[in-house]
Amino acid sequence: MYRNTLSIIIGLLISIFEMIFFIFKGKKFFIEIKFIPIKNINLIFSNCSNKFLFIIIIFYTISIFSGSIITSMLVKKAKEAYGILIRYILITISIFFIIFYPFPLWFKITSFPIFLILYNIIGLINQLLINKRNQKYIQKKQSN
């Protein structure tokens, strides 16, 4: 039980760290927001270009994927359920972030379908990786 709780916490922390890291590093590549301090994150999102917003969606999806994979690798049983739980929590955090920060309206409208489509793709990839890992474990167990 403690291992499952710890794996959820580790998966969430790694994903949230990646989201923050991507904002810090992605900001440096865009001239219009490069010199705005991170304390004024509202100014960053209101003055940024469309490319930056698209990159944020991609990087958030990558961090959700890595968090669900890490959690699935750490738990012993019900790997798919814990991967789904982590994806659901992180998608909820991302959606609240998009709703409550001053993003343009087109970004708020288009990000929800993009997140849902990518959420399902991440789930399929996660299941494939878990099944592949389980097959290797079964083959190794049968050979011994």
Secondary structure, 3 states (H helix, E strand, C coil): CHHHHHHHHHHHHHHHHHHHHHHHHHHCCCHHHCCCCHHHHHHHHHHCCHHHHHHHHHHHHHHHHHHHHHHHHHCCCCHHHHHHHHHHHHHHHHHHHHHHCCCCHHHHHHHHHHHHHHHHHHHHHHHHHHHHHHHHHHHHHHHC
